[in-house]
Amino acid sequence: MTEQQRQVRRCQSMPFGCERDPEGRFCFQLWAPAASQVLLRLTSDGREHLIPMERTRDAWYRHCSDLAQPGDLYCYQLNNGLCVPDPASRYQPLDVHGPSQVVDAHAFAWQDVRWRGRPWPEAVFYELHVGSFSPTGDFTGVEARLDDLVDLGITAIELMPLADFPGRWNWGYDGALLFAPDSRYGTPDDLKRLVQAAHQRGLMVFVDVVYNHFGPEGNYLHCYAPGFFHPERQTPWGAAMDFDGPHAAPVREFFICNALFWIFEYGFDGLRLDAVDRIVDGSQPDFLDELATRVRSVVGFDRHVHLVLENDHNDARRHARDGKGRPVFYTAQWNDDAHHALHAALTGESDGVYQDYADAPIERVGRSLAEGFCYQGESSAFRAGRVRGTASAHLPPIAFVNFLQNHDQIGNRGFGERLEHLIPARSFEAALATVLLAPAPPLLFMGQEFAATTPFLFFCDLEPSLMEQVSAGRRREFATQSAFSDPGLLHEIPLPGDPQSFLASRLDWSERERSAGRERLALHAKLLRLRAEHILPLLPGLHHGGRWQRLGEAGLSWCWRTRQGERLHLSVNLGLEPIGREHSGQAAWPVEPDRDRITPIYEQPVRQEIESSSDSWSDRLSEWPPGWVCCWMDAADS
């Protein structure tokens, strides 16, 4: 294969934004039904040009220019004189209120033409925030650490939202211009180089996208296309999108084009759609079904592309499989139920959402790891008694992504504490082994692998009046929690707009080389190696959920069976007291393996006397100590 053949140029053609036409001109397109006139204000070769755009019957404004060149700046001037950025801008070098930049998407020569992604069962996620992951806080800083992640056993990095946001720092969920990677992280080519470098190392790359709202600052669609927003629906973060109104077609197309844009123009291997439960759409097919159908029809089967949801509704229908076990719509869901149950069991917390799990946390851990959803139609106290969820035990375990923590579960705490700082180390490590050795694809949050002591705080940099509202709103929310009953403590919560909130959240990579960091890193690497060697080969054969049983006060045992009849067993003591052998005698299946019949995968803590003994574990083991985890596999029944 020649060098030219190894290179490919990718551009996602769409009705929005600015891109080259077949004749080499740059064409500008804007849907602006509320504007009576739109002028293209183009700055090229140091001169400003004000060019009338042609309006069509369906309220699109278009102009193809021989003047525009890559790197030129432009905006759209409305009839009232307001100049707005392109809502489908590919780059915003001067932030959300500034002009857009002309980008030639064909110019980047991709060299990963042979990359086809990785099958979903291989997924081991590492979620990171580009701005606080590395000292440089940019795409190049992430690229510099890719080899470390490969050595750890990661197969997929998941980037928190990249869409251009206002100010100097932000989690990304205040995105205003969804097609433009934020300029603080680098240029579009910098992001493409990161994706390409990841692919060259065998790493998938996912990006978090937000389709339920726009950020509170920097989006001007309401000025010329108010049909984007539903007149009566709101989300907790702003006006809801109108996906089922009389003018919904361009709105739906805008967001579907955005999904295709990240997958094709940037080569992302998958998307994680944020809080889709806040998307209301009564049409058939609804927006989410249409998006998944479009993506899968365009991608086909020659490339692995995966779609993951965050969905508080626990809607199992979204994850249905076809006759060959392939996702019809969405590949998997972030399993908040499993996280919340584990967190309640490990910490004893019962504030906020944890009130739904604190009544029976061990049982809820058991069910969520075995069946996926913990809430499958039961009423939720946190949601004022509303029924939540649908049956999910028929889904394969790989339809869920499990984690001990993520950006939400750390950052939405007042002081951004990581789980490992709230519980004993042995409890954390037992829960870690449980999550990494269970069948569901696991997710780590950045720094978890080396026991980072840095918090992950909530931070954003909006205009002053909005910052005051955000800070006041967070304090009102925390004031309802028992942990902040002391008003003095409430006012110690770091402010989102304080630069120190962002700076304190940056990882300290020197911790990786310290004793505690090395030990935790070695444990993560060992568990992920065991997962790849022993668990991964079983996953294609696990076509539905497993069984679980409780043992003693805080003991659990799970059993998953493949189509071939092989069984994967996992047992754990999540409590702080030993579990006596008498409980194993009450179990529905053996929970202490016989060494003569099984393939041992992992035991923690290691017992040399058991390792060196020819006796069975049942004869040698008198109790399960706190933090004990055991994982093994046995062959099919003869």
C-alpha positions in Angstrom: 0.0 0.0 0.0 1.4 3.4 -1.0 1.6 6.4 1.3 -1.2 8.0 -0.6 -3.4 4.9 -0.3 -2.7 4.8 3.5 -4.2 8.3 3.8 -7.8 9.1 3.8 -9.7 12.4 4.0 -12.9 12.6 5.9 -15.7 15.2 5.8 -19.2 14.8 7.0 -21.4 16.5 4.5 -24.5 18.1 6.0 -27.1 20.9 5.4 -25.7 23.0 8.2 -22.5 25.0 8.5 -19.7 25.7 6.1 -17.9 23.2 3.9 -16.4 22.9 0.4 -18.6 22.1 -2.6 -17.4 19.9 -5.5 -16.2 23.1 -7.3 -13.9 24.0 -4.4 -15.9 26.9 -3.1 -16.9 27.2 0.6 -20.7 27.2 1.0 -22.4 28.6 4.0 -25.8 27.4 5.1 -28.0 28.5 8.0 -31.6 27.6 9.0 -33.1 30.9 10.3 -36.9 31.0 10.0 -37.2 34.0 12.3 -34.8 36.2 10.3 -36.0 38.4 7.5 -32.5 38.9 6.2 -29.1 37.3 6.8 -25.7 38.7 5.7 -22.5 36.7 5.7 -19.8 38.8 7.3 -16.5 37.3 6.1 -13.1 38.5 7.0 -10.6 37.3 4.3 -7.1 38.6 3.4 -7.5 41.3 6.0 -10.7 42.7 4.5 -14.2 42.4 5.7 -16.9 41.5 3.2 -20.7 41.8 3.9 -22.5 39.5 1.5 -26.3 39.0 1.3 -27.4 35.3 1.6 -30.1 33.9 -0.5 -33.3 32.7 1.3 -35.2 29.7 0.2 -38.9 28.9 0.8 -38.0 26.5 3.7 -36.2 29.3 5.6 -32.6 28.3 4.7 -30.1 30.9 3.9 -27.2 29.9 1.6 -24.2 31.4 -0.1 -21.2 29.8 -1.9 -18.1 32.0 -1.9 -15.0 32.2 -4.1 -13.5 34.5 -1.5 -13.5 32.3 1.6 -10.3 30.4 2.5 -9.4 28.0 5.3 -8.6 30.1 8.4 -10.9 33.0 7.5 -13.3 34.3 10.2 -17.0 34.7 9.6 -20.4 35.3 11.3 -24.0 35.8 10.3 -25.4 39.3 10.6 -29.2 39.3 11.3 -31.6 42.0 10.2 -31.4 43.7 13.6 -27.6 44.0 13.2 -26.6 41.2 15.7 -23.7 39.1 14.4 -23.9 35.5 15.5 -21.5 32.5 15.1 -22.4 29.6 12.9 -24.4 27.1 15.1 -22.5 24.3 13.2 -19.1 26.1 13.4 -16.2 23.6 13.1 -13.9 25.9 15.2 -14.3 29.0 17.5 -10.8 30.4 18.1 -12.2 33.4 20.0 -14.8 31.5 22.2 -18.5 31.2 21.8 -19.3 34.9 21.3 -16.7 35.4 18.6 -16.7 34.6 14.9 -16.4 31.1 13.5 -13.5 30.0 11.5 -13.6 28.4 8.0 -12.2 24.9 8.3 -11.4 22.6 5.4 -12.3 19.2 6.8 -10.7 17.5 3.8 -7.3 18.8 4.6 -6.4 16.4 7.4 -4.8 13.2 6.0 -5.9 10.3 8.1 -3.5 7.4 8.3 -5.7 4.9 10.3 -7.5 3.7 7.2 -7.2 0.0 8.4 -8.8 0.8 11.8 -12.2 -0.8 12.2 -12.7 -0.4 15.9 -13.0 -3.1 18.5 -15.9 -5.4 19.4 -18.0 -4.2 22.2 -17.2 -7.0 24.7 -13.6 -5.8 24.7 -14.6 -2.4 26.1 -12.8 -1.2 29.3 -13.5 2.5 29.6 -11.3 5.3 31.1 -13.3 8.5 31.5 -11.4 11.7 31.5 -11.8 15.5 31.3 -9.4 16.9 28.8 -8.8 20.2 30.7 -7.8 18.6 34.0 -6.3 15.3 32.9 -2.8 16.6 32.1 -0.7 19.5 33.1 -1.2 21.1 29.7 -5.0 20.6 29.8 -5.3 19.9 26.1 -5.5 17.1 23.5 -1.7 16.9 23.2 -1.6 16.2 27.0 -4.0 13.3 26.6 -2.0 11.9 23.7 1.1 11.9 25.8 -0.5 9.5 28.3 -2.0 7.0 25.9 0.8 4.4 26.4 0.2 4.5 30.1 -3.5 3.7 29.6 -2.7 0.8 27.2 -0.3 -0.6 29.7 -3.0 -0.4 32.4 -5.4 -2.5 30.2 -7.7 0.2 29.0 -9.3 -0.4 25.6 -11.4 2.8 25.3 -11.0 6.4 26.4 -14.1 8.4 26.9 -13.8 12.1 26.7 -16.2 14.4 28.6 -18.0 16.8 26.2 -15.8 18.8 23.9 -18.4 21.1 22.3 -17.3 24.8 22.6 -18.3 26.2 26.0 -18.1 29.7 27.4 -15.2 30.8 29.5 -11.9 29.3 30.5 -13.0 26.0 32.0 -16.1 23.9 32.1 -17.1 20.2 32.6 -18.4 20.5 29.0 -22.2 20.1 29.7 -22.7 23.8 29.0 -21.8 23.4 25.3 -23.1 26.1 23.1 -21.7 25.2 19.6 -21.9 21.4 19.3 -19.7 20.9 16.2 -16.7 22.9 17.4 -14.1 21.3 19.8 -13.3 23.8 22.5 -10.4 25.9 21.4 -8.8 25.7 24.9 -8.1 22.1 24.2 -6.6 22.6 20.8 -7.5 22.8 17.1 -9.6 20.4 15.2 -6.5 18.8 13.8 -5.1 18.4 17.3 -8.2 16.4 18.2 -7.9 14.3 15.0 -4.3 13.6 15.9 -5.3 12.4 19.3 -8.0 10.0 17.9 -5.5 8.7 15.3 -2.8 8.2 17.9 -5.3 6.2 20.1 -6.3 4.0 17.1 -2.6 3.3 16.4 -2.4 1.9 19.9 -5.6 -0.2 19.6 -7.6 2.2 21.7 -11.2 3.1 20.9 -12.2 6.8 21.5 -15.7 7.8 22.7 -17.0 11.3 23.2 -19.8 12.5 25.5 -22.6 14.4 23.7 -25.4 16.5 25.1 -28.6 16.6 23.1 -31.2 17.6 25.7 -30.2 21.3 26.1 -27.7 24.0 25.2 -25.5 25.8 27.7 -26.9 29.0 29.3 -24.4 31.3 27.5 -23.2 31.6 23.9 -25.9 29.9 22.0 -27.9 32.3 19.7 -30.4 30.0 18.1 -33.3 31.6 19.9 -32.6 34.8 18.0 -33.2 33.4 14.6 -34.5 29.7 15.0 -36.7 29.6 18.1 -38.2 26.4 16.8 -35.2 24.6 18.3 -36.8 25.0 21.7 -40.0 23.7 23.0 -42.2 26.5 24.3 -43.4 24.6 27.4 -40.7 22.0 28.2 -37.7 22.7 30.4 -34.8 20.6 31.7 -33.0 21.3 34.9 -30.3 23.1 32.8 -32.4 25.1 30.4 -35.0 25.0 27.6 -35.7 21.6 26.2 -35.3 20.8 22.5 -38.4 20.5 20.4 -38.1 17.1 18.7 -41.8 16.6 18.0 -43.2 20.0 17.0 -44.4 21.2 13.6 -40.9 22.4 12.7 -38.9 19.6 14.3 -37.4 18.1 11.1 -34.4 20.5 10.9 -34.0 20.3 14.7 -33.7 16.5 14.6 -31.4 16.7 11.6 -29.1 19.1 13.3 -28.5 16.7 16.2 -28.3 13.5 14.1 -25.8 15.3 11.8 -23.8 16.1 15.0 -23.7 12.4 15.9 -22.6 11.4 12.4 -20.1 14.3 12.4 -18.2 13.0 15.4 -18.2 9.4 14.2 -17.2 10.1 10.6 -15.3 13.4 10.4 -13.3 12.7 13.6 -13.3 8.9 13.6 -14.8 8.4 17.0 -15.7 4.8 17.8 -18.8 5.7 19.9 -20.9 8.2 21.6 -22.2 8.4 25.2 -25.5 10.4 25.1 -26.0 12.4 28.3 -29.3 12.3 30.3 -31.6 11.2 27.5 -34.4 10.9 30.0 -34.6 14.7 29.6 -35.5 14.3 25.9 -39.3 14.3 25.5 -40.5 13.2 22.1 -44.0 11.8 21.3 -43.4 11.1 17.6 -42.8 7.7 16.1 -40.0 6.9 15.6 -38.8 9.1 18.4 -35.6 11.1 18.1 -33.4 8.6 19.9 -34.6 5.7 17.8 -34.1 7.7 14.6 -30.6 8.7 15.6 -29.5 5.1 16.4 -31.1 3.8 13.2 -29.4 6.5 11.1 -26.0 5.8 12.6 -26.3 2.0 12.2 -27.5 2.2 8.7 -24.7 4.5 7.6 -22.0 2.7 9.5 -23.0 -0.8 8.4 -21.2 -3.9 9.8 -17.7 -3.2 8.5 -16.9 -0.9 11.4 -17.5 -1.2 15.1 -19.4 1.9 16.4 -21.1 1.8 19.8 -23.8 4.0 21.2 -24.2 4.3 25.0 -26.9 6.0 26.9 -27.3 7.7 30.3 -31.0 7.2 30.9 -32.7 7.5 34.3 -35.8 5.9 32.9 -34.1 2.5 32.8 -35.7 1.7 29.5 -34.6 -1.8 28.4 -36.3 -1.5 25.0 -33.5 0.9 23.9 -31.0 -2.0 24.3 -32.9 -4.8 22.5 -30.8 -7.3 20.5 -31.5 -8.8 17.1 -31.3 -12.5 16.3 -27.5 -12.4 16.1 -27.2 -10.7 19.4 -26.4 -7.3 17.9 -27.9 -4.1 19.3 -30.9 -2.9 17.4 -30.6 0.6 18.7 -28.2 1.3 21.6 -25.3 -0.9 22.7 -25.4 -0.2 26.5 -26.4 2.0 29.3 -24.4 3.6 32.1 -25.7 1.6 35.1 -26.3 4.2 37.7 -28.3 1.6 39.7 -25.2 -0.5 40.2 -23.1 2.5 41.3 -25.7 3.9 43.7 -26.3 0.5 45.3 -22.5 -0.1 45.7 -22.0 3.4 47.1 -24.8 3.1 49.6 -23.5 -0.4 50.7 -20.0 0.8 51.1 -20.5 4.3 52.7 -23.9 4.0 54.5 -25.0 7.3 52.9 -28.7 7.8 52.4 -29.0 11.4 51.2 -30.4 12.3 47.9 -30.6 9.6 45.3 -29.0 7.1 47.8 -32.3 7.0 49.7 -33.6 4.6 47.0 -30.8 2.1 47.9 -30.1 2.6 51.6 -33.0 0.4 52.7 -31.5 -2.8 51.3 -28.1 -1.9 49.6 -26.7 -5.5 49.5 -29.8 -6.9 47.8 -29.7 -4.0 45.3 -26.0 -4.6 44.5 -26.9 -8.2 43.9 -29.7 -7.5 41.6 -28.0 -4.7 39.6 -24.9 -6.7 38.9 -26.9 -9.8 37.9 -29.8 -8.3 36.0 -28.7 -4.8 35.0 -31.3 -2.5 36.4 -32.1 -2.5 40.1 -35.3 -0.6 39.5 -37.4 -2.5 37.0 -40.8 -1.0 37.7 -40.7 -0.4 41.4 -41.6 3.0 42.9 -38.8 5.4 43.7 -38.8 7.4 47.0 -36.3 9.9 45.6 -38.7 10.5 42.7 -41.7 11.1 44.9 -43.0 7.5 44.5 -42.9 7.5 40.7 -42.5 4.1 39.1 -39.1 3.7 37.5 -37.6 1.2 35.1 -38.5 -1.9 33.0 -37.5 -5.6 33.2 -33.9 -6.1 32.2 -32.8 -9.6 33.2 -33.3 -10.8 29.6 -30.6 -8.5 28.4 -27.0 -9.7 28.2 -24.6 -8.3 30.9 -22.7 -6.4 28.3 -25.7 -4.1 27.8 -24.6 -2.2 30.9 -21.5 -0.2 31.8 -20.6 -0.5 35.5 -18.3 1.8 37.6 -17.4 2.7 41.1 -17.3 6.4 40.3 -17.5 8.8 37.3 -17.4 12.6 36.9 -21.0 12.9 38.1 -20.7 10.8 41.2 -17.5 12.6 42.4 -18.1 16.1 41.1 -21.6 16.4 42.3 -20.4 16.0 45.9 -19.8 19.3 47.7 -16.1 18.7 48.0 -15.5 16.5 45.1 -14.3 13.5 47.1 -13.4 10.3 45.4 -14.9 7.0 46.8 -11.5 5.7 48.0 -11.3 8.6 50.4 -14.7 7.7 52.0 -14.2 4.0 52.8 -11.4 1.7 54.0 -8.9 0.6 51.3 -9.9 -3.1 51.6 -13.5 -2.2 51.0 -12.7 -0.1 47.9 -10.4 -2.9 46.5 -13.1 -5.6 47.1 -15.6 -3.5 45.2 -13.1 -2.7 42.5 -12.4 -6.4 41.9 -16.1 -7.1 41.9 -16.7 -4.5 39.1 -13.7 -5.4 37.0 -14.3 -9.1 37.1 -18.1 -9.0 36.6 -19.2 -9.4 32.9 -20.4 -5.9 32.3 -17.9 -3.6 30.7 -16.2 -1.5 33.4 -15.4 2.2 33.5 -12.6 3.9 35.5 -12.5 7.6 36.2 -9.2 9.4 35.6 -6.7 9.0 38.4 -8.6 6.2 40.1 -6.0 3.8 38.9 -3.2 5.4 41.0 -5.4 6.4 44.0 -5.3 10.1 43.1 -5.8 12.3 46.1 -7.0 15.3 44.0 -10.7 16.0 44.1 -12.8 16.4 41.0 -14.9 19.5 41.8 -17.7 21.1 39.8 -16.3 24.1 37.8 -17.5 26.5 35.1 -16.7 30.0 34.0 -19.9 31.7 32.9 -20.7 35.4 32.9 -21.1 36.9 36.4 -24.8 36.9 36.8 -25.0 33.3 35.7 -22.2 32.3 38.1 -24.1 33.7 41.0 -27.2 31.6 40.1 -25.1 28.5 39.7 -23.4 28.9 43.1 -26.6 29.7 44.8 -28.4 26.8 43.2 -25.7 24.3 44.3 -25.8 25.6 47.9 -29.6 25.2 48.0 -29.3 21.7 46.7 -26.7 20.7 49.3 -28.6 22.4 52.1 -31.2 19.6 51.9 -28.6 17.0 52.8 -27.8 15.9 56.3 -24.1 16.1 55.7 -24.5 19.9 55.3 -26.8 20.6 58.2 -24.1 22.9 59.6 -24.4 26.2 57.7 -20.7 26.9 58.2 -19.8 23.7 56.3 -22.2 24.6 53.6 -20.4 27.8 52.9 -17.0 26.0 52.7 -18.1 24.3 49.5 -15.8 25.5 46.7 -17.4 27.9 44.3 -17.6 26.6 40.7 -16.3 29.9 39.4 -13.2 30.0 41.6 -10.1 29.3 39.5 -8.9 27.1 42.3 -11.8 24.8 41.9 -10.5 24.0 38.4 -6.8 23.9 39.3 -7.4 21.7 42.3 -9.1 19.1 40.1 -6.1 18.6 37.8 -4.4 15.2 38.3 -1.1 15.1 40.0 0.8 12.5 38.0 3.6 12.4 40.4 1.2 10.4 42.7 1.5 7.6 40.2 5.1 7.0 41.3 4.5 7.0 45.0 4.1 3.9 47.0 0.3 4.0 47.4 -0.1 5.0 43.7 2.1 2.1 42.5 0.2 -0.4 44.6 -3.2 0.7 43.4 -2.0 0.9 39.8 -0.6 -2.7 40.0 -4.0 -3.9 41.4 -5.9 -2.3 38.5 -3.5 -3.7 36.0 -3.6 -7.2 37.5 -7.4 -7.3 37.5 -7.7 -6.0 34.0 -5.2 -8.6 32.8 -7.3 -11.3 34.4 -10.4 -9.9 32.9 -8.9 -10.0 29.4 -7.6 -13.6 29.9 -10.5 -15.2 31.7 -13.7 -13.1 31.5 -13.5 -11.7 28.0 -13.7 -15.1 26.2 -16.9 -15.9 28.1 -18.8 -12.7 27.2 -20.1 -13.5 23.7 -21.8 -16.6 25.3 -23.6 -14.7 28.1 -26.9 -14.0 26.4 -28.9 -12.9 29.4 -28.4 -11.9 33.1 -27.2 -14.1 35.9 -28.4 -15.3 39.3 -27.4 -13.8 42.6 -27.8 -14.7 46.3 -27.1 -12.9 49.5 -24.9 -14.6 52.2 -24.8 -13.3 55.7 -24.9 -9.5 56.4 -22.9 -8.3 53.5 -21.9 -11.3 51.4 -23.0 -11.8 47.8 -22.5 -14.5 45.2 -23.3 -14.4 41.5 -23.4 -17.0 38.8 -23.6 -16.4 35.1 -24.0 -19.2 32.6 -22.9 -19.3 29.0 -24.8 -20.9 26.1 -22.2 -23.7 26.3 -23.0 -24.3 29.9 -19.8 -22.9 31.4 -20.4 -21.0 34.7 -18.7 -17.8 35.9 -18.8 -17.4 39.7 -18.0 -14.3 41.7 -18.3 -14.0 45.5 -17.6 -11.0 47.7 -17.8 -9.8 51.3 -18.6 -6.1 51.1 -18.9 -5.7 54.9 -16.5 -5.0 57.7 -17.1 -8.3 59.6 -16.3 -11.9 58.6 -19.0 -14.1 57.1 -19.1 -17.6 58.7 -19.1 -20.8 56.8 -22.7 -21.6 57.9 -24.0 -19.3 55.3 -22.4 -21.1 52.4 -24.3 -24.2 53.4 -27.6 -22.3 52.8 -26.6 -21.2 49.3 -28.5 -22.3 46.2 -25.3 -23.2 44.5 -21.7 -23.8 45.7 -20.1 -20.5 46.8 -16.8 -22.0 47.9 -15.2 -23.7 44.9 -13.6 -27.1 44.8 -10.1 -26.8 43.4 -10.5 -30.1 41.6 -13.3 -28.8 39.4 -12.7 -25.2 38.7 -10.4 -22.7 37.0 -9.4 -20.1 39.7 -9.3 -16.6 38.4 -8.8 -14.4 41.4 -8.9 -14.4 45.2 -8.3 -11.4 47.5 -6.7 -11.3 50.0 -4.3 -14.1 48.9 -3.9 -17.0 51.4 -0.7 -18.8 50.9 -1.9 -21.8 53.0 -4.8 -22.3 50.5 -2.6 -21.8 47.5 -0.1 -24.5 48.8 -2.8 -27.0 49.9 -4.2 -29.9 48.0 -7.3 -29.8 50.1 -10.4 -28.1 48.7 -11.2 -24.5 49.7 -14.3 -25.7 51.5 -12.1 -27.7 53.9 -9.6 -25.0 54.5 -11.7 -21.8 54.6 -13.6 -21.2 57.8 -14.9 -17.7 57.1 -14.9 -15.0 54.5 -12.9 -12.1 55.9 -13.8 -8.4 55.2 -12.9 -7.4 51.7 -12.7 -11.0 50.4 -13.4 -11.5 46.7 -13.2 -14.8 44.9 -13.8 -15.4 41.2 -13.7 -18.7 39.3 -15.0 -20.6 36.4 -16.2 -24.1 36.1 -16.8 -26.2 33.0 -20.2 -27.2 31.7 -22.0 -30.1 33.4 -21.3 -33.4 31.7 
